[in-house]
Structures are given as C-alpha cells and as structure tokens.
Amino acid sequence: MVAERHLPRKQATITKEEFDKIENGQTYEEVSKIIGGPGELVAEVGTKGEKSHTVGYMYKGEGSPGANANFAFQDGKLVTKAQFGLK
C-alpha cells in the first residue's frame, strides 16, 4: 500500500464578486463556501463558546497587489467585513 501524503491546503483567494455576496449574519462556514475554502485566522479574542468570542479571518484577494479581505465573526456570525483592492 502506498501511504497517502497530506499536503497543506492551499488558501483560497477572494474576488470582489464573492466579497459582495457575503452578508452580516452569515457563519464562517457559509462565507468559506462562497469563497471556496478556508481563510487565515488572524485574530481571536475571548473564550470559545461565550457570546463575546470574536475571531478574524483574512483572505488574499484577486486584483491589485496586496488585495485582501478581512472578516470578523462574533458568537459564530459575521459582524464586519472589509476589503482592499479586490477586482
């Protein structure tokens, strides 16, 4: 038998069209599905399971050099989104 190699998952990138489909109140799973994969966890505040638990994810963007999008989830729901340079 050949051992299966586990390669790191390639981080998804986001377009302006995908960004525009994302709305406050969506879950991280819903956002990841729209974008096509996981983002990079860049911030976490509070204790998981508590209402104030907040996590932030960043996605590299398609468009201008340095293009990106950031999403903050509190209590499992999207509360803010921001983007720079997406096309």
N, C-alpha and C positions, 0 to 999 in steps of 0.2 A: 504494500500500500504506500502511496505517496502522501506524505504529510501536507496538509493544506497550509499555505502561507497566509499569514494575516498581515495585510498591508494597511498602513494608515489610511483612513478615509480621507478623500480629497474634500476640502472645504468647499461648499457651494458658493457661487457668486450670485449677486443680485442685479437685476436690471431695474430701470425706472418704472417700467410697466408692472413688474412684480411688486415693487415698493408701493405703487398706487393701489394695488388690490388688498393691501394689508390694512386692517382697521383696529382701532382700540377695542378691547374686549376679547380679541382672539387669543387662543392659547399658543404657547411656544410650538406645540406640535402642528397646529394649523398654519402658523407662519412658516415653519420649516418645510411643510408640504408645498406651499406656494412657491417658495424659493428653490426647492429641490434638494435640500439637505441641511445639515446642522451648521450653526454659526459657531463663532469662537466666544466662549464665556469670558467676559472681560471684567465683570464686577458682580459681587454678591454681598448683600447686606442683610443682617437679621438671621433668624433661625428658621430653617425649613419647616413648613407646617404652620407657622404663625402668619397672621394676616399682613404684617408689615414686611415679610420676607420679600426682598426685591433682587432680581437678577438682571444683568445686562448682557446682551449678545451683540457682536459685531460681525458683519458680513463684508467681505471685499466686494467692491462694485465693478460693474462693467460700464465703461465710459471714459471719463477724464483720468489722468494719472492720479492715484490716491483716492479714487472714488470709493465710497463706503456707505454703509447704512448701519444704524445702531437702534436697538430695540430694548426697552425696559419693561419687565413683567413684574407685577406686584400681585401677590395672592394668586399666582397662576394665570393672570390675564394681562394682555398688553395695555400699558398705560401711557407710554410715549414712544414716538418714533422720530428719527431724524436721518437725513441723508445729505451727502455732499458729492456732487459731480456725476451722479448717475445719468446714463443715457439709455 
